[in-house]
C-alpha cells in the first residue's frame, strides 16, 4: 500500500469522487435550482452524507494515498498502520453515504401536493409499490417543479459514489493489512538479502587482491615440501606476485633457515 503506484491512482480517483459527492450534496439544498426555506428541504439532506460521509471522510485517506508512503512507512509497522486506519475511516464514511442515500431514495422528497403544505407523499409506500417503479405518481408533487426527478438523480449519484468509494477504501484496508503482516517489508528484506548475496561473492572474487614482493625467492633455502603444509590452490586463491624488481637484502637482515622453518611449521 505504501509504495505501490496503484495506491496513487486509487487516491486520485477517490479525490474526484469526493468532490463529486460534495457537489451533489450541495445541489440537494437547491431543489430544481430554487432557493427554498430550510423547512421545505428534505430532512435526509441535513445528514450531510455527501459533505461528511463521501466527502471529507474519504478525502483525507485519498490525499494520503496521493502523497504516497515511500520507503519510510515500510520502515516499521506503526507507520504502515496509519494509512490503514485512514482507509477504514474512508470506508465508514462511504458506507454512511450509501445508507443515507438509500433512505433518501426510498422515502422520496418533501414537496407540495397542491394543498399548500409540504409533506412526504411517498414515505409510507412499500417496496412493492415504490414510487421509483411507478413514474406517473411523480405528478403528485407539484412544488417545487420536477422535485422527484431532482432527488432521484442526485441521491442515485450519491449512492453510486458511496458504493465505489467503499469498495476502493476497503481494498486499501485489505492491501494494507497484507503489507503489515506478510507483505512489503518482508519482500524488501528478501530483496536486500538476495542483492547482498549476489553482489557479495562477485565483489570478493572479482576484487584485485594485494600483491607482495617475492622475498621468499631470495632466501637461501627452498620452501617446505611437506604436503600437509602446502595449501590446495583450488580451495584458496593466493595473491599474485608483483612485477617489481627484486629487493636485495643485506645479509644481516636475512633470517636464518632454522627461524624460517619454525615459522612455516606454525
FENLIN-V184772 format. One record per run of one state. SS is the DSSP state (H for helix, E for strand, C for the rest). FROM is the first residue (numbers start at 0). LEN is the number of residues. If there is no record, write none. Layout:
BEGIN
ss=SS from=FROM len=LEN
ss=SS from=FROM len=LEN
END
This chain:
BEGIN
ss=C from=0 len=4
ss=H from=4 len=23
ss=C from=27 len=3
ss=H from=30 len=3
ss=C from=33 len=4
ss=H from=37 len=3
ss=C from=40 len=2
ss=H from=42 len=5
ss=C from=47 len=1
ss=H from=48 len=19
ss=C from=67 len=9
ss=H from=76 len=31
ss=C from=107 len=3
ss=E from=110 len=2
ss=C from=112 len=5
ss=E from=117 len=2
ss=C from=119 len=11
ss=H from=130 len=3
ss=C from=133 len=1
ss=H from=134 len=6
ss=C from=140 len=2
ss=E from=142 len=1
ss=C from=143 len=3
ss=H from=146 len=36
ss=C from=182 len=1
ss=H from=183 len=23
ss=C from=206 len=9
ss=H from=215 len=3
ss=C from=218 len=32
ss=H from=250 len=3
ss=C from=253 len=3
ss=H from=256 len=9
ss=C from=265 len=1
END
